[in-house]
Amino acid sequence: MNEHILHVRVGQPLSESLANAASMMDALERNEAVTPYFGIGFAEIGTMLGVLTPKRWDLIAVLRKHGAMSVAELARRSERNYKNVHQDVAILLEWHILERNAQGQIHAPFDELVLDVKMPVLRAA
């Protein structure tokens, strides 16, 4: 199976992310086969929701449904203003949620997004 899964983690300590990356690098140095892992992390749920807004989810849905296209075509198909779509695409590209293909078109490379949210630590009253 050749699925591309994006793992989105909220509330995972940076030290845990770095330890996972180091473990992957060690396995590669030992020439061990590793499963590709694509992940992004956010310290808090509010930050994640600021990046993955409902309108940006809609853009991802249009791309998943229709395939790669220009930003202008994406704006037309989503019935939104070009400038706003361009800004949203720039943010999604920055976070590696979307990618550009060799022709410069935008596409959503992941088949699935897995969201893992850690609950905040309960503080004593």
C-alpha angles and dihedrals in degrees: 000000000000102000121155109214125187113208113207114193127190122193098009111142115246089236090062092050091049091048090052091050092048091050090052091049091050091052091050091050088054088052091242120155111254131190111241111252124197115187145157128191138207128194093218138020091239091060091050091049089050090058099037098046121169091255091052090049087054090054091051089050092052091050092047090050100044105023130228119352144152121277089249091055091046090053091049095048092046091045092232137128113277094229093053093046090048090054092047092048091050090055093046090049091049090054091045092240089122129030138198118238125218090275091054094252122140119243140170104237099188126089093196140015119211115199119202115184121186114209116239115261112269110243121215115253 
